[in-house]
């Protein structure tokens, strides 16, 4: 089993807009109804697994990146705490600064 599974969640309408904005046309499987069903399947599977994390990905890329990084750091800290029997991973995570996106 994996220690963490990140599912980047995008509303189907947003996904279709992104496809068109990059100059592409949606393929046979990229229609609103199909994407909605697929999204619900992934969200359901993710919610049923303790290692699953749903990351909102319909907005700002920097925020999505930072949320992914936080989830990854939390998973690493939990793994370390479990394996080494050290203090609470949550306490360590709160004290760990999350690097900020630098666009420069």
C-alpha positions in Angstrom: 0.0 0.0 0.0 1.2 3.5 -0.7 1.8 5.9 2.1 -0.1 8.7 0.3 -2.3 9.1 -2.7 -2.9 12.6 -4.0 -5.9 13.2 -6.2 -5.9 16.6 -7.8 -9.6 17.4 -8.0 -10.9 19.6 -10.9 -14.5 20.3 -11.7 -15.2 18.8 -15.2 -16.3 22.2 -16.5 -13.0 23.7 -15.4 -11.1 20.9 -17.0 -12.9 21.3 -20.3 -12.2 25.0 -20.2 -8.5 24.3 -19.6 -8.4 21.9 -22.6 -9.9 24.5 -24.9 -7.8 27.4 -23.5 -4.6 25.5 -24.4 -5.9 25.2 -28.0 -7.0 21.6 -27.9 -10.3 20.0 -28.5 -11.7 17.5 -26.0 -11.3 13.9 -27.1 -14.0 11.2 -27.2 -13.8 10.6 -23.4 -13.7 14.3 -22.4 -17.3 15.4 -22.2 -19.1 16.8 -19.2 -21.0 13.7 -18.4 -18.1 11.2 -18.7 -15.8 13.5 -16.7 -18.4 13.9 -14.0 -18.8 10.1 -13.6 -15.0 9.6 -13.6 -14.5 12.4 -11.0 -17.1 10.8 -8.7 -15.4 7.5 -8.9 -11.9 8.9 -8.0 -13.4 11.0 -5.2 -15.2 8.0 -3.8 -12.2 5.7 -3.9 -10.0 8.4 -2.4 -12.4 9.0 0.5 -12.5 5.3 1.3 -8.7 5.0 1.7 -6.9 6.3 4.7 -3.9 7.3 2.6 -6.1 9.3 0.1 -5.9 13.0 0.0 -8.1 15.2 -2.3 -6.4 18.3 -3.4 -8.5 21.1 -4.9 -6.9 21.9 -8.3 -9.4 24.1 -10.0 -7.8 27.3 -8.8 -4.4 28.8 -8.4 -1.5 26.6 -9.3 0.6 27.9 -6.4 -2.0 27.0 -3.8 -2.4 23.6 -5.3 1.3 23.0 -5.1 1.5 24.1 -1.5 -1.4 21.9 -0.5 0.3 18.9 -2.2 3.5 19.7 -0.4 1.7 20.0 2.9 0.0 16.6 2.4 3.4 15.0 1.4 5.2 16.5 4.4 2.4 15.2 6.7 2.7 11.7 5.2 6.5 11.7 5.7 6.1 12.9 9.3 3.5 10.3 10.0 5.8 7.6 8.5 8.7 8.8 10.6 6.7 9.0 13.8 5.3 5.5 13.3 8.7 4.0 12.3 10.8 5.7 15.0 8.2 6.0 17.8 9.0 9.7 18.2 6.8 12.6 19.3 3.5 13.3 17.5 3.9 13.8 13.8 1.2 16.4 13.9 3.2 18.5 16.4 6.3 18.3 14.1 4.2 19.2 11.1 2.8 22.3 12.7 6.4 23.4 13.5 7.6 22.7 9.9 7.4 25.7 7.6 5.9 25.0 4.2 8.2 26.4 1.5 6.4 29.1 -0.5 6.2 29.1 -4.3 8.8 31.5 -5.7 7.9 32.7 -9.2 11.1 34.8 -9.6 
